[in-house]
Amino acid sequence: MSLFYPVEKLADVILAVFGVSPTGTWYESLHFFIYDSIKIGLLLAVIIFIVSFIRSYLPPEKVKRLLTNRFPVVGNILASLIGVVTPFCSCSAVPLFIGFLESGVPLGVTFSYLISAPMVNEVAIILLLGMFGLKVALLYVSSGVILAIVAGVILGKMHLEKWVEDYVWELERAEGEEIQIPNFSERMKESYRYTKELVIKVYPYVLVGVGLGAFIHGYVPAELISKIAGAGNPFAVLIVVLIGIPLYSNAAGTIPIVRSLVEKGLPIGTALAFMMSVTALSLPEMIILRNVLKPKLLALYFGIVGLGIVLTGYLFNIVL
């Protein structure tokens, strides 16, 4: 029996109360929407609370010190792993990216964080595990982290600091501030507050994503999906990546759509490449980053990450 079997039965009861006939695409779409909305909401609340509590033992200044003056690649690895435990979308990860730069963290290391934070986080891991199983979740996490490390190392080796807007280097880091260590009760209260705020912020995206996923699940013909980006189209991965970039969402809002696309016959690698492009590359993120990065570096960053996502999608289609 599935861990979320009670949620599935609750969806059945809700539809029965409203007199929805348990046949046809309308029932399937509504059931998909109710079931996934409740399940993802529960996962979000529990996982974000646990991670935010653990993260309370890693204050920002300590994290910054970990990422500076390290051996090559080690800083990139640490930054990528920190990105995994920060449940940010691409736009909300930018302020911490800027903070790292202002604090003297190497440019390549900060890019490793910027890539991994929206692409791979605890929400994505749990949802992928629940919807696609351990193999897909592990492949996605490992590929996302490796992509963040490799892209960060490449960008760091190119010494592109001159392509960062000058004002960033002129900002002074605040030092000497007294750090107050919270007790257990304060950590619990802060984790609850943070979880509540983040769930309120993220859950509307979840509902939109689940709603679109429910529509795809019930009404979009499998033949249309297969024709546009099916296994027989050699350019399928590239097409979905280009489609995903103008969109804006986070992993929680995108995974239900990915699930529906896979159920309609889209290869798993192609679907996950779409998810990566939506979460790691977006037009709003590009607009925000333009205030920090000069056009050449911005274009190079998007190009390297986009190429990595396309290659990862093709690799997934071969392996899975």
Backbone bond lengths (Angstrom), bond angles and torsions (degrees), N, CA, C in turn:
res aa  C-N    CA-C-N  psi(-1)  N-CA   C-N-CA  omega(-1)  CA-C   N-CA-C  phi
1 M - - - 1.465 - - 1.520 109.66 -
2 S 1.309 117.59 135.78 1.449 122.68 -179.21 1.521 110.62 -67.75
3 L 1.344 115.70 149.71 1.457 121.30 176.78 1.529 110.92 -59.37
4 F 1.333 115.91 -30.55 1.457 120.39 -177.63 1.524 112.48 -101.90
5 Y 1.322 116.63 23.12 1.462 120.72 177.36 1.532 111.94 -58.22
6 P 1.352 119.05 -41.50 1.478 118.90 177.26 1.532 112.64 -60.41
7 V 1.332 117.08 -34.28 1.460 120.47 178.36 1.524 109.89 -67.39
8 E 1.327 116.16 -40.02 1.463 120.48 178.34 1.525 110.66 -62.66
9 K 1.329 116.39 -42.41 1.474 119.72 179.40 1.529 110.16 -68.54
10 L 1.338 116.88 -34.57 1.462 119.94 177.59 1.524 110.48 -62.80
11 A 1.338 116.64 -39.75 1.464 120.49 176.89 1.527 110.41 -61.92
12 D 1.331 116.33 -40.43 1.467 120.26 177.28 1.524 110.87 -60.67
13 V 1.341 115.87 -44.31 1.469 120.97 -177.77 1.524 110.44 -64.87
14 I 1.332 116.90 -44.20 1.472 120.61 -179.14 1.526 110.79 -59.81
15 L 1.320 116.35 -44.91 1.467 120.14 -179.79 1.521 111.32 -67.44
16 A 1.354 115.71 -35.52 1.470 118.94 178.20 1.523 111.07 -66.87
17 V 1.340 116.95 -39.26 1.466 121.46 179.30 1.521 110.89 -60.69
18 F 1.338 116.27 -37.92 1.461 120.59 -179.40 1.525 112.68 -87.98
19 G 1.334 115.58 5.83 1.452 119.93 173.33 1.515 115.41 71.31
20 V 1.337 116.99 27.18 1.462 120.52 179.20 1.533 108.60 -81.47
21 S 1.311 116.40 125.22 1.465 120.57 -179.24 1.525 110.55 -66.04
22 P 1.350 117.64 131.34 1.472 120.87 -176.09 1.518 113.52 -76.71
23 T 1.294 117.45 43.67 1.465 121.93 177.38 1.519 108.55 -142.47
24 G 1.324 115.89 155.57 1.449 121.03 174.04 1.514 114.08 86.64
25 T 1.329 114.60 172.61 1.466 121.66 -174.58 1.525 112.16 -70.17
26 W 1.345 118.56 -32.13 1.454 120.81 179.93 1.518 110.84 -61.04
27 Y 1.335 117.19 -44.31 1.461 121.78 178.23 1.522 110.90 -64.85
28 E 1.326 116.44 -44.67 1.471 120.30 -179.75 1.532 111.51 -60.45
29 S 1.329 116.67 -42.75 1.457 120.45 -178.98 1.523 111.21 -66.54
30 L 1.331 117.08 -44.80 1.460 120.43 179.82 1.528 111.31 -65.22
31 H 1.321 116.47 -40.78 1.461 120.56 179.39 1.527 110.10 -63.46
32 F 1.323 116.10 -43.17 1.467 121.18 177.39 1.530 109.65 -58.45
33 F 1.340 116.94 -45.98 1.459 121.30 -176.84 1.529 111.63 -64.25
34 I 1.318 117.50 -48.42 1.465 121.42 -177.45 1.525 110.35 -65.36
35 Y 1.318 116.50 -48.09 1.466 121.24 -176.93 1.522 111.32 -61.40
36 D 1.337 117.07 -51.12 1.457 119.62 -176.78 1.517 112.57 -69.81
37 S 1.328 117.76 -34.83 1.467 120.78 178.85 1.521 111.00 -61.55
38 I 1.327 116.18 -46.15 1.469 120.24 -179.30 1.525 110.37 -69.15
39 K 1.336 116.69 -46.34 1.465 120.21 -177.14 1.522 111.80 -61.59
40 I 1.321 116.71 -47.14 1.459 120.39 -178.41 1.529 110.30 -66.82
41 G 1.331 117.38 -37.13 1.460 120.07 177.94 1.524 111.78 -60.84
42 L 1.327 116.24 -43.33 1.467 120.51 178.26 1.527 111.11 -64.58
43 L 1.326 116.31 -44.60 1.461 120.05 179.18 1.529 111.12 -61.70
44 L 1.312 116.12 -43.60 1.459 120.20 179.86 1.529 110.96 -57.47
45 A 1.316 116.34 -51.44 1.459 120.53 -175.48 1.526 111.79 -61.36
46 V 1.320 116.81 -46.70 1.469 121.02 -175.92 1.528 111.48 -69.05
47 I 1.320 116.90 -49.14 1.454 120.25 -175.00 1.527 111.80 -69.10
48 I 1.325 117.47 -42.56 1.460 119.72 -179.78 1.525 110.55 -64.00
49 F 1.327 117.50 -38.44 1.467 119.83 178.18 1.527 110.76 -62.52
50 I 1.329 116.40 -46.62 1.465 119.95 -178.31 1.520 110.98 -62.54
51 V 1.326 116.74 -47.03 1.461 120.80 -177.45 1.525 111.68 -67.39
52 S 1.338 116.79 -40.58 1.459 119.22 -179.90 1.525 110.75 -66.15
53 F 1.323 117.55 -33.87 1.469 120.63 176.50 1.530 110.55 -65.81
54 I 1.325 116.16 -45.40 1.474 119.93 178.24 1.525 110.12 -63.41
55 R 1.334 116.11 -40.58 1.457 120.37 -177.80 1.524 112.16 -67.14
56 S 1.315 117.98 -19.44 1.465 120.41 179.80 1.521 111.93 -65.50
57 Y 1.326 116.92 -16.27 1.461 121.13 177.10 1.530 112.00 -88.11
58 L 1.339 116.32 0.96 1.466 120.88 178.29 1.527 109.01 -123.43
59 P 1.338 118.61 82.42 1.468 120.99 179.32 1.521 111.39 -63.29
60 P 1.346 118.29 152.38 1.469 121.95 -176.00 1.519 114.47 -53.17
61 E 1.329 117.85 -40.58 1.464 119.80 -178.38 1.521 111.55 -64.15
62 K 1.330 115.88 -37.41 1.462 119.38 178.55 1.525 109.97 -67.08
63 V 1.329 116.22 -39.97 1.467 120.35 177.92 1.517 110.73 -61.77
64 K 1.327 117.01 -43.75 1.459 120.88 179.67 1.514 111.70 -62.10
65 R 1.342 116.38 -40.11 1.469 119.10 179.00 1.523 111.27 -65.43
66 L 1.341 116.23 -34.08 1.463 119.83 178.77 1.522 111.98 -63.80
67 L 1.326 115.94 -31.34 1.458 120.34 -172.54 1.526 113.53 -90.05
68 T 1.311 118.27 -7.86 1.463 120.72 -178.27 1.517 110.74 -107.28
69 N 1.329 114.22 153.66 1.471 121.61 177.50 1.518 112.77 55.28
70 R 1.311 116.05 40.50 1.462 121.26 178.06 1.526 109.89 -107.09
71 F 1.331 114.45 164.60 1.456 118.93 175.56 1.528 109.48 -63.86
72 P 1.337 117.22 155.47 1.466 119.80 178.84 1.523 111.61 -53.41
73 V 1.307 116.37 141.61 1.464 126.14 177.30 1.535 112.27 77.71
74 V 1.329 118.55 -33.82 1.463 119.85 -178.84 1.526 110.70 -59.88
75 G 1.342 115.84 -43.96 1.459 119.16 178.05 1.512 111.99 -61.75
76 N 1.338 117.17 -38.05 1.468 120.91 178.53 1.522 111.14 -65.18
77 I 1.323 115.96 -40.97 1.465 120.38 178.89 1.527 110.42 -63.27
78 L 1.340 115.91 -46.92 1.457 119.95 -179.52 1.527 111.18 -63.65
79 A 1.343 116.63 -42.05 1.463 120.17 179.86 1.522 110.91 -63.36
80 S 1.326 117.40 -39.56 1.462 121.23 178.68 1.524 111.11 -64.60
81 L 1.316 116.76 -40.99 1.465 120.55 179.65 1.521 111.08 -69.23
82 I 1.339 117.00 -36.31 1.470 119.79 175.28 1.523 109.51 -62.94
83 G 1.342 116.42 -39.27 1.449 120.22 177.77 1.516 112.51 -60.21
84 V 1.342 116.75 -32.59 1.460 120.94 -179.64 1.525 111.22 -64.12
85 V 1.327 117.45 -36.17 1.470 120.75 -175.85 1.521 112.62 -96.17
86 T 1.334 118.00 12.21 1.461 120.56 173.54 1.520 107.94 -112.81
87 P 1.336 118.19 109.83 1.465 121.64 -174.57 1.519 112.35 -79.21
88 F 1.334 116.58 65.00 1.454 121.22 -177.53 1.518 110.65 -107.54
89 C 1.333 115.62 149.12 1.452 119.70 166.18 1.522 107.65 -82.16
90 S 1.334 117.39 175.36 1.456 120.05 -173.81 1.528 112.03 -60.37
91 C 1.333 117.30 -39.11 1.470 119.99 -177.32 1.527 112.10 -72.05
92 S 1.335 117.24 -41.25 1.457 119.43 -177.75 1.525 112.17 -74.77
93 A 1.338 117.82 -13.91 1.463 120.40 175.88 1.520 111.64 -80.24
94 V 1.339 117.05 -19.20 1.465 120.90 -176.46 1.524 112.90 -61.97
95 P 1.360 120.60 -43.78 1.466 118.91 -179.70 1.527 113.96 -57.07
96 L 1.342 117.32 -40.65 1.461 119.18 178.15 1.519 110.54 -70.07
97 F 1.326 116.84 -34.07 1.466 121.59 173.94 1.531 110.00 -57.86
98 I 1.318 116.71 -45.81 1.464 120.97 178.01 1.524 110.42 -64.75
99 G 1.336 115.99 -41.27 1.459 120.01 178.92 1.521 112.21 -60.46
100 F 1.331 116.59 -39.26 1.465 120.17 176.76 1.522 110.74 -61.69
101 L 1.327 116.87 -44.89 1.460 120.40 179.96 1.528 110.99 -61.73
102 E 1.324 115.59 -44.86 1.463 119.65 -179.48 1.521 111.61 -63.74
103 S 1.331 116.90 -26.59 1.456 121.00 -178.01 1.520 112.64 -87.59
104 G 1.327 117.19 0.58 1.456 119.95 177.79 1.508 115.07 92.37
105 V 1.340 117.92 9.38 1.464 120.29 176.76 1.536 108.17 -69.72
106 P 1.341 118.61 134.05 1.470 120.81 -178.61 1.533 112.10 -53.53
107 L 1.331 115.62 147.05 1.463 121.58 -175.29 1.523 112.23 -59.40
108 G 1.335 117.27 -45.70 1.458 120.39 -179.17 1.515 112.36 -61.70
109 V 1.334 116.63 -36.50 1.467 121.09 178.91 1.522 110.51 -66.46
110 T 1.333 116.37 -41.61 1.464 118.94 179.38 1.524 111.67 -64.65
111 F 1.331 116.79 -33.23 1.467 119.47 177.61 1.528 110.60 -67.97
112 S 1.321 118.00 -36.06 1.467 120.27 176.89 1.522 110.09 -59.10
113 Y 1.325 116.09 -40.91 1.469 119.78 176.69 1.529 111.17 -65.86
114 L 1.333 116.36 -46.14 1.466 121.17 -175.74 1.524 111.86 -60.37
115 I 1.337 116.80 -31.90 1.465 120.37 -179.70 1.525 111.09 -78.96
116 S 1.325 116.98 -45.74 1.465 119.86 -173.39 1.524 112.75 -75.60
117 A 1.349 117.97 -31.59 1.469 120.16 -174.28 1.531 113.10 -57.47
118 P 1.345 119.12 -51.13 1.470 118.01 179.63 1.526 113.56 -80.73
119 M 1.349 116.13 -29.82 1.459 119.60 -172.86 1.524 111.76 -77.05
120 V 1.315 117.07 -44.87 1.470 121.44 -175.89 1.524 108.62 -126.71
121 N 1.310 116.62 115.91 1.456 120.46 175.20 1.516 109.25 -147.05
122 E 1.317 116.26 176.06 1.463 119.13 -173.83 1.516 111.93 -62.37
123 V 1.323 117.57 -31.68 1.465 120.16 178.40 1.528 110.26 -65.21
124 A 1.339 116.27 -46.99 1.462 120.19 179.84 1.522 111.10 -61.28
125 I 1.327 116.44 -42.13 1.466 120.72 -178.35 1.523 110.96 -60.71
126 I 1.328 116.36 -49.67 1.457 120.50 -177.10 1.526 111.41 -65.10
127 L 1.334 116.53 -43.47 1.466 119.26 -178.97 1.520 111.51 -66.46
128 L 1.318 116.98 -42.53 1.465 119.68 177.58 1.518 111.16 -63.62
129 L 1.318 116.21 -39.65 1.465 120.38 178.76 1.525 110.57 -61.81
130 G 1.331 116.10 -42.82 1.454 119.62 -178.35 1.517 113.77 -72.78
131 M 1.347 117.40 -30.98 1.463 120.36 -174.60 1.522 113.93 -95.77
132 F 1.351 117.00 -32.13 1.464 119.80 -173.50 1.529 114.13 -122.39
133 G 1.329 117.37 -10.04 1.448 119.49 178.33 1.526 113.17 97.86
134 L 1.339 114.92 172.67 1.465 121.83 -173.25 1.522 112.57 -65.63
135 K 1.332 117.99 -40.50 1.468 121.13 -175.69 1.523 111.40 -61.11
136 V 1.330 116.30 -49.25 1.466 120.45 -179.12 1.523 110.24 -65.11
137 A 1.335 117.37 -42.61 1.462 120.71 -179.46 1.520 111.35 -60.75
138 L 1.335 117.16 -45.04 1.465 120.98 -179.61 1.526 111.51 -66.17
139 L 1.332 116.78 -41.31 1.464 119.81 179.01 1.526 111.12 -64.09
140 Y 1.316 115.60 -41.47 1.465 119.21 -179.72 1.525 110.96 -65.40
141 V 1.330 116.83 -47.24 1.466 120.74 -178.88 1.526 111.03 -62.49
142 S 1.335 115.98 -47.82 1.464 119.10 -177.87 1.522 111.66 -64.43
143 S 1.331 117.19 -40.12 1.460 119.41 -179.65 1.522 110.67 -68.52
144 G 1.340 117.16 -39.25 1.455 120.37 178.59 1.514 112.54 -63.76
145 V 1.326 116.30 -43.88 1.469 120.56 179.19 1.523 110.81 -66.54
146 I 1.330 116.65 -43.11 1.472 120.30 179.22 1.522 110.21 -63.03
147 L 1.327 117.19 -42.64 1.465 120.80 177.86 1.524 110.53 -60.11
148 A 1.338 117.27 -42.90 1.460 121.00 179.65 1.520 111.34 -63.98
149 I 1.335 116.78 -41.47 1.464 120.77 -179.65 1.521 110.97 -66.81
150 V 1.332 116.16 -49.78 1.470 120.92 -176.60 1.526 110.80 -63.27
151 A 1.340 117.05 -47.03 1.464 120.37 -179.79 1.522 110.67 -62.58
152 G 1.333 117.11 -40.76 1.456 120.66 178.67 1.516 112.26 -64.27
153 V 1.331 116.51 -41.61 1.468 120.70 178.88 1.530 110.30 -64.16
154 I 1.339 116.35 -45.03 1.474 120.20 -179.58 1.530 110.40 -60.26
155 L 1.336 116.25 -48.79 1.463 120.12 -179.19 1.526 111.58 -64.70
156 G 1.350 115.62 -35.67 1.457 118.87 178.78 1.521 112.88 -68.10
157 K 1.335 117.26 -38.43 1.465 121.71 -179.98 1.523 112.18 -66.91
158 M 1.313 117.00 -22.20 1.458 120.51 -176.89 1.535 113.04 -82.80
159 H 1.345 116.28 -8.14 1.472 121.60 176.18 1.533 111.20 50.68
160 L 1.321 114.76 65.88 1.458 120.95 -173.22 1.533 112.45 -104.03
161 E 1.320 117.20 24.01 1.460 120.24 -178.82 1.529 112.23 -56.84
162 K 1.316 116.28 -29.42 1.479 119.55 -179.62 1.522 111.96 -67.00
163 W 1.333 117.01 -15.53 1.460 121.17 179.44 1.531 112.20 -95.22
164 V 1.347 115.92 8.76 1.465 121.16 171.61 1.521 107.46 -94.86
165 E 1.320 117.25 139.77 1.462 120.38 -178.89 1.527 110.52 -55.29
166 D 1.322 116.45 138.66 1.467 122.29 -171.39 1.522 112.87 -60.27
167 Y 1.330 117.15 -34.73 1.464 119.02 -174.07 1.527 112.28 -62.95
168 V 1.348 116.43 -25.46 1.462 119.82 -178.64 1.514 110.88 -61.91
169 W 1.334 116.46 -40.63 1.465 120.80 -178.26 1.519 112.17 -76.03
170 E 1.336 117.09 -15.27 1.460 120.34 -177.99 1.521 112.76 -87.99
171 L 1.327 116.04 -14.07 1.462 119.93 179.11 1.514 110.14 -74.53
172 E 1.292 115.98 135.37 1.458 120.47 -177.24 1.514 109.67 -93.58
173 R 1.296 113.12 144.18 1.454 118.49 177.23 1.520 109.64 -84.93
174 A 1.306 116.41 133.75 1.459 120.86 177.37 1.520 109.07 -74.28
175 E 1.304 115.89 126.33 1.454 120.54 -178.01 1.521 109.13 -126.57
176 G 1.320 113.78 163.80 1.449 119.43 174.50 1.520 114.35 77.18
177 E 1.323 117.85 7.28 1.451 119.78 178.63 1.518 110.35 -74.10
178 E 1.294 115.07 136.91 1.456 120.03 -179.73 1.525 110.37 -72.86
179 I 1.307 116.32 127.15 1.462 121.21 -178.91 1.518 109.94 -98.22
180 Q 1.318 116.77 119.24 1.445 121.62 179.12 1.521 109.56 -90.12
181 I 1.319 115.89 128.05 1.463 121.36 -178.39 1.518 108.88 -91.25
182 P 1.329 118.21 116.44 1.471 120.48 -178.31 1.523 111.30 -73.59
183 N 1.342 115.91 153.65 1.453 119.65 175.33 1.526 109.52 -87.26
184 F 1.334 116.13 -179.21 1.462 120.64 -174.83 1.531 111.59 -60.91
185 S 1.331 116.38 -44.35 1.460 120.03 -178.81 1.525 111.30 -62.79
186 E 1.322 116.17 -40.67 1.465 120.20 179.29 1.522 111.29 -66.64
187 R 1.328 116.14 -37.11 1.470 119.61 177.06 1.525 110.82 -63.82
188 M 1.331 116.48 -41.08 1.457 120.62 179.35 1.528 110.81 -64.36
189 K 1.327 116.06 -44.77 1.462 119.82 179.90 1.526 111.36 -63.82
190 E 1.333 116.47 -42.56 1.457 120.25 -179.82 1.524 110.68 -67.01
191 S 1.340 117.44 -38.03 1.463 120.94 178.12 1.529 110.64 -65.03
192 Y 1.336 115.82 -39.21 1.468 119.41 177.17 1.525 110.85 -64.65
193 R 1.336 116.15 -44.70 1.463 120.42 179.81 1.520 110.63 -61.67
194 Y 1.337 115.62 -45.94 1.465 120.24 -178.44 1.526 110.70 -64.25
195 T 1.334 116.28 -43.17 1.466 120.61 179.40 1.519 110.95 -61.45
196 K 1.322 116.63 -44.86 1.471 121.03 179.76 1.527 110.96 -60.43
197 E 1.335 116.76 -46.95 1.464 120.81 -178.68 1.524 111.40 -64.93
198 L 1.332 116.50 -42.68 1.459 119.42 -176.70 1.523 111.68 -70.60
199 V 1.336 116.72 -40.38 1.465 119.87 178.80 1.526 110.00 -62.91
200 I 1.345 116.86 -42.39 1.468 120.31 177.79 1.529 110.53 -61.50
201 K 1.328 116.37 -36.95 1.464 120.89 -179.07 1.529 111.76 -74.22
202 V 1.323 116.81 -40.63 1.462 121.45 -172.82 1.526 112.58 -86.32
203 Y 1.336 117.46 -34.17 1.463 120.12 -170.02 1.529 114.26 -60.17
204 P 1.338 119.35 -35.43 1.476 117.38 174.95 1.526 112.88 -58.19
205 Y 1.347 117.12 -37.16 1.463 120.12 175.98 1.530 110.05 -64.92
206 V 1.325 115.76 -36.95 1.464 120.01 177.79 1.522 110.11 -61.19
207 L 1.330 116.47 -46.28 1.460 120.44 -178.59 1.527 111.58 -63.37
208 V 1.332 115.81 -40.17 1.470 119.12 177.07 1.524 110.35 -64.45
209 G 1.332 115.79 -45.33 1.460 120.08 179.87 1.517 112.29 -63.52
210 V 1.331 116.34 -43.68 1.467 120.39 178.79 1.519 110.12 -66.12
211 G 1.321 116.24 -38.71 1.465 119.69 178.83 1.518 111.79 -62.11
212 L 1.333 115.82 -45.38 1.464 119.28 177.22 1.521 110.63 -65.70
213 G 1.331 115.24 -39.25 1.459 119.06 177.35 1.516 112.16 -63.26
214 A 1.341 116.39 -38.77 1.473 120.41 177.76 1.519 111.02 -64.61
215 F 1.327 116.13 -39.29 1.470 119.64 178.26 1.530 110.18 -64.32
216 I 1.322 116.18 -46.39 1.470 120.00 178.14 1.518 110.52 -60.71
217 H 1.344 114.84 -43.11 1.459 121.24 -177.86 1.528 111.50 -59.70
218 G 1.340 116.17 -39.28 1.452 118.75 -173.67 1.515 115.71 -97.47
219 Y 1.336 117.29 -29.63 1.462 118.66 -166.55 1.528 116.20 -122.93
220 V 1.337 118.19 -22.55 1.464 118.67 -178.01 1.519 109.50 -81.29
221 P 1.328 119.03 121.66 1.469 121.36 -178.08 1.526 111.99 -62.76
222 A 1.308 115.78 138.22 1.463 120.09 178.57 1.523 111.42 -60.65
223 E 1.351 115.77 -31.67 1.463 119.01 -178.81 1.528 111.68 -64.18
224 L 1.341 116.91 -35.45 1.459 120.66 179.91 1.523 110.77 -66.56
225 I 1.341 115.87 -44.74 1.472 120.05 178.88 1.517 110.29 -62.31
226 S 1.313 116.62 -45.70 1.460 120.45 -178.54 1.519 111.84 -63.77
227 K 1.327 116.21 -35.73 1.460 119.86 -178.93 1.521 111.52 -68.62
228 I 1.337 116.95 -40.52 1.455 121.00 -176.41 1.522 111.76 -76.87
229 A 1.318 116.60 -46.67 1.474 119.34 -172.88 1.514 112.03 -140.67
230 G 1.295 117.55 33.20 1.443 120.63 179.87 1.518 112.98 -77.66
231 A 1.326 114.73 178.79 1.465 120.02 -176.57 1.520 112.48 -62.85
232 G 1.332 117.36 -24.56 1.451 119.74 -178.92 1.512 114.83 -79.30
233 N 1.315 117.92 -8.26 1.464 121.57 179.99 1.526 109.50 -96.73
234 P 1.322 119.07 112.28 1.470 120.33 -177.05 1.523 113.35 -67.80
235 F 1.322 117.33 -16.83 1.466 121.03 -179.77 1.526 112.18 -102.04
236 A 1.336 116.86 13.59 1.460 121.25 -173.66 1.521 112.34 -58.99
237 V 1.321 116.93 -46.48 1.465 120.25 -177.15 1.524 110.67 -63.05
238 L 1.313 116.23 -45.29 1.467 120.43 179.26 1.528 110.47 -61.28
239 I 1.317 117.36 -40.04 1.469 121.28 -179.01 1.524 111.36 -63.26
240 V 1.341 117.18 -47.11 1.469 119.19 -176.99 1.522 111.22 -69.65
241 V 1.333 117.69 -30.71 1.468 120.25 177.00 1.528 109.90 -66.00
242 L 1.328 116.55 -44.29 1.464 120.46 178.17 1.527 111.32 -64.85
243 I 1.332 117.05 -34.77 1.463 120.90 176.98 1.530 110.34 -68.57
244 G 1.322 116.57 -37.61 1.462 121.18 -174.95 1.512 114.52 -72.40
245 I 1.342 117.73 -30.31 1.467 120.49 -174.68 1.531 113.16 -60.25
246 P 1.341 120.50 -43.36 1.474 118.89 -179.98 1.528 113.49 -68.65
247 L 1.333 116.94 -17.76 1.456 120.24 -178.79 1.521 109.97 -79.70
248 Y 1.320 116.02 165.58 1.470 119.94 178.93 1.514 109.60 -143.23
249 S 1.307 116.22 119.04 1.455 121.68 176.44 1.518 107.68 -163.12
250 N 1.298 116.47 -177.36 1.453 121.07 174.04 1.518 108.87 -117.44
251 A 1.327 115.68 179.53 1.461 119.53 -175.24 1.524 111.82 -59.65
252 A 1.336 116.64 -40.44 1.457 120.03 -177.80 1.522 111.89 -62.44
253 G 1.320 116.62 -35.75 1.451 119.44 -179.38 1.510 113.87 -82.31
254 T 1.337 116.50 -20.76 1.463 120.82 -174.71 1.520 113.25 -92.74
255 I 1.312 117.65 -33.40 1.466 121.11 -175.19 1.532 112.70 -59.43
256 P 1.342 120.71 -40.97 1.472 118.50 176.23 1.526 112.93 -59.30
257 I 1.335 116.71 -35.61 1.461 120.15 177.32 1.518 109.73 -66.38
258 V 1.333 115.55 -43.11 1.468 120.46 179.11 1.521 110.43 -60.37
259 R 1.309 116.11 -41.69 1.472 120.06 179.46 1.524 110.58 -59.53
260 S 1.331 115.55 -44.95 1.467 119.29 -179.60 1.519 111.60 -64.91
261 L 1.348 116.60 -39.57 1.460 120.44 179.10 1.534 110.94 -63.38
262 V 1.331 116.14 -41.22 1.468 119.90 178.98 1.519 110.45 -65.31
263 E 1.329 116.68 -41.14 1.467 120.16 178.57 1.524 111.84 -63.88
264 K 1.332 116.61 -25.88 1.461 121.39 178.24 1.531 112.61 -85.06
265 G 1.319 116.83 0.94 1.452 119.72 175.59 1.513 115.57 107.77
266 L 1.345 118.39 2.29 1.461 120.01 178.52 1.525 109.13 -72.33
267 P 1.345 118.76 132.28 1.463 120.41 177.56 1.522 110.93 -56.70
268 I 1.320 116.83 144.18 1.462 121.48 -174.11 1.529 111.67 -61.10
269 G 1.335 117.37 -37.88 1.457 120.13 178.98 1.514 112.17 -64.51
270 T 1.324 116.78 -40.56 1.462 121.55 178.20 1.519 110.57 -64.90
271 A 1.338 116.76 -42.85 1.467 120.88 179.96 1.522 111.56 -65.41
272 L 1.325 117.63 -41.36 1.462 120.75 -179.73 1.527 111.29 -71.47
273 A 1.328 117.74 -31.56 1.466 120.37 174.94 1.527 109.62 -63.97
274 F 1.335 116.54 -38.92 1.465 120.63 175.16 1.519 110.16 -60.34
275 M 1.318 116.75 -44.97 1.461 121.30 179.87 1.524 111.29 -62.54
276 M 1.331 116.88 -42.80 1.459 120.78 179.34 1.532 111.29 -61.38
277 S 1.330 116.53 -42.20 1.464 119.70 -177.00 1.524 110.99 -67.99
278 V 1.345 116.99 -36.07 1.460 120.41 179.58 1.524 110.88 -68.73
279 T 1.343 116.69 -41.87 1.460 120.38 -173.88 1.524 113.44 -83.98
280 A 1.339 118.00 -36.25 1.469 120.77 -174.49 1.522 112.98 -95.26
281 L 1.333 117.63 -23.93 1.461 121.65 -179.20 1.528 108.24 -131.20
282 S 1.299 117.10 124.64 1.459 120.19 178.91 1.520 109.32 -152.03
283 L 1.315 116.20 155.26 1.465 120.40 178.98 1.528 112.49 -63.46
284 P 1.351 119.68 -42.44 1.466 118.37 176.36 1.529 112.53 -58.69
285 E 1.349 116.33 -40.59 1.458 119.45 177.26 1.528 110.37 -62.25
286 M 1.330 116.90 -41.32 1.457 120.95 -179.93 1.529 111.25 -61.04
287 I 1.329 115.51 -41.09 1.463 120.16 -179.75 1.526 110.68 -64.69
288 I 1.338 116.75 -43.36 1.460 120.58 -179.76 1.527 110.59 -67.34
289 L 1.327 116.82 -44.69 1.461 120.58 -179.03 1.522 112.59 -64.90
290 R 1.340 116.40 -26.54 1.467 118.97 179.79 1.534 111.39 -61.20
291 N 1.335 116.73 -24.64 1.457 120.02 177.59 1.522 112.12 -74.67
292 V 1.329 116.21 -11.93 1.461 121.27 -177.61 1.522 111.51 -114.08
293 L 1.331 116.34 -38.55 1.455 121.48 -175.18 1.520 110.45 -108.89
294 K 1.318 116.18 141.60 1.459 120.46 175.20 1.532 108.72 -73.51
295 P 1.325 117.90 157.60 1.473 121.36 -171.76 1.525 114.03 -52.62
296 K 1.340 118.69 -40.39 1.460 120.37 -177.89 1.526 111.50 -62.03
297 L 1.330 117.25 -44.51 1.461 120.84 -179.43 1.520 110.61 -70.09
298 L 1.315 117.42 -38.27 1.463 121.15 177.91 1.525 110.63 -60.95
299 A 1.340 116.14 -45.42 1.467 120.36 179.49 1.521 110.82 -65.69
300 L 1.322 117.22 -39.80 1.465 121.10 179.75 1.519 111.11 -65.26
301 Y 1.309 116.30 -42.67 1.473 121.52 178.73 1.521 110.84 -60.02
302 F 1.337 116.61 -50.84 1.457 120.06 -179.33 1.526 111.01 -64.67
303 G 1.324 117.17 -36.02 1.456 120.36 -179.96 1.516 112.58 -65.92
304 I 1.333 116.98 -46.05 1.470 121.33 -179.10 1.526 110.70 -65.25
305 V 1.324 116.86 -46.58 1.470 120.10 -179.31 1.528 110.56 -66.82
306 G 1.333 117.48 -41.37 1.461 120.59 178.47 1.512 112.22 -61.45
307 L 1.335 116.62 -43.49 1.462 120.45 177.25 1.519 111.36 -62.73
308 G 1.333 116.00 -40.38 1.466 119.89 178.56 1.518 111.95 -63.26
309 I 1.326 117.06 -39.28 1.464 121.14 179.26 1.526 110.66 -66.08
310 V 1.325 116.90 -43.30 1.467 120.82 179.20 1.526 110.33 -61.07
311 L 1.327 117.34 -47.11 1.467 120.98 179.75 1.527 110.93 -63.36
312 T 1.347 116.91 -38.72 1.461 120.67 178.40 1.526 110.84 -64.07
313 G 1.328 117.13 -39.97 1.461 120.64 178.75 1.523 111.84 -61.65
314 Y 1.333 116.16 -45.25 1.472 119.81 177.95 1.528 111.08 -64.23
315 L 1.334 116.35 -39.47 1.468 120.21 178.81 1.525 110.69 -62.93
316 F 1.316 117.30 -43.08 1.466 121.02 178.46 1.521 110.81 -60.83
317 N 1.339 116.66 -41.14 1.471 119.40 -179.26 1.520 111.76 -64.80
318 I 1.324 116.79 -28.64 1.460 120.65 177.96 1.516 111.20 -77.74
319 V 1.332 116.42 -41.71 1.476 121.64 -174.64 1.505 111.88 -77.48
320 L 1.346 117.07 -41.72 1.478 120.14 -173.81 1.509 112.50 -90.36
